[in-house]
Amino acid sequence: MAVELINPNPVIHERKSKAHRLDLPSVHGDEDAAEEFDATEIFDHIRDITDPEHPYSLEQLNVVSEEAIMVDDKGSKVGIKFTPTVQHCSMATLIGLCIRVKLLRSLPPRFKVDINVAPGSHASEAAVNKQLNDKERVAAALENPHLVDMVEKCLASSEQ
Amino acid sequence: MPKKLTKPRPRARFYPYLIPAFYKISSYLTVLEVIHSEKEPAYVSPRCKKLNLYSEGATTLKKLHSGVTLTLRTRASDGGSSPGLKPARGAVLGGAQRPGMERGMGTFGGCPGLLQRRQDRESVGQRSRARHQMGLQGHPGGVAPPDSIWEQTGGEFECVASLEGHENEVKSVAWNAGGNLLATCSRDKSVWIWEAQPGNEYECVSVLQGHSQDVKMVRWHPTRDLLVSASYDDTIKVWAEDGDEDDWRCVQTLSSAAQGHTSTVWGVAFDSTGDRMVSCSDDLTLKVWDTHTDPTTSMGAGAGAWKHVSTISGYHERTIFSVDWSRMNGLIASASGDDAIRIFADDEEPPSTTGQPTFSQVAKKEKAHSTDVNCVRWHPTDPRLLASASDDMCVKIWELRGRSESFPNGGSANGSKDVHL
């Protein structure tokens, strides 16, 4: 690649098994009961998003983890803290945007989603967080064909 | 819901008596703002870089509740897909006339460019589409009575002028009290002031560059040519004409250093006299500013400097997107990303320790909409009526009941805070 990478040598982690979740038949035999959203489900939605810079998933790069996801199903709130691979990662807002778009597509509209970089994990933390949580900024970003294209590429792997 | 309409619970004094079947028109639109209009002959669609002005032409939309007049501003205008509308020429809606009363009309952006944008929107819009369908099948607030359905009965708005200049989408527009000046602001960080010329010509008289980030909203003083702007840079700026020089300048910046907001300021509103101003922010507070406190200073247009006098906090749980100060009864309404609308009143007896005015919540409506409430506006002449606009594609009109008569001058509602509805 001719372009200089921001983080040329990311640490790759193993992908955890999904099995514990897929083999959950309706234990109580009540198939109509609404299943509550939990961190595992939210994590399943975003774990396979591809990093904008590397051919690895956000889970493999430890950018997202189940532990950093807060879900309040009754209060319809989701909070996600993600950890960019390096402190000065210029891709942080793009990663956040990917997570936001993915959840916009995956969750019922009642959910309010807050996406922030993990405290201390980014040099311009406040600016990144502010941008990711301003809905007009997000809307404007998604009107930029170039950005939408990049987001789509990152999301393709998570939507199979 | 219909039951609630006929049998309000005794303590309820804030409930919708009219829910326009607005999705008939707006099912493809996210409603961003609703403005009661008083006398403007033209209306503005601030969606894209270009600004289109519309005059009313032959359009009449009938059967809106008597006397309720609205101007609507929307985020997404999906060209061509709204049945019965012609977005390419400036789709229309809104408005009803009561004899002898102000007119109100609405416009939707029919700007070229939206048609292309739609594709991008679609690509992120699967969820939105589901939402649209939901809206069509059943509004969370219940089905509107048939006589309140908004209907286009012929005619259409005509675009009479396009104001080009902003480099990014236009966020907000406002006419001054005299109707000869129009202010616009944009994500491009600038505020523009336009002067109306004969023959629907608009001349840009000033481009104000003071903000360091997106400008979210502009509003004029109710009587003076004093403009305030609210921004993503956490500040409010006050602009006035500079003496004889026919130039505009920033006369005051209300920042966190002056007890201002600590995050994006989304909206501002004046009280009836223009001596006080309230602002709302992503920092979850409302702040009240007064220009009376120090009459010795003059900050342009004959007004004194603005001083922070009160912070209303601890109520909304998410970003406060909009605030409006009733000209009729002094009540402040606020709308938030927590889906709620809240009403605040000036306490008659502020604690003597500070001498500063304080404000108490006198009513709240949780789940006023099924998602973010983007805008609230009081009716200009009927003190009971409030309109709200939301990402749930609906505009709702609310009637403040019960106690509203008991504090006509913005007095406190004794011991009746936090009324659950």
Interface residues (C-beta under 8 A of the other chain):
Chain A: V101 L104 R105 S106 L107 P109 R110 K112 K130 D134 K135 E136 R137 A139 A140 L142 E143 P145 V148 E152
Chain B: R75 R117 D120 R121 S123 V124 Q126 R127 A130 R131 N168 E169 K171 R187 D214 K216 Y232 S263 T264 D282 R318 G337 D338 S370 T371 D372 D392
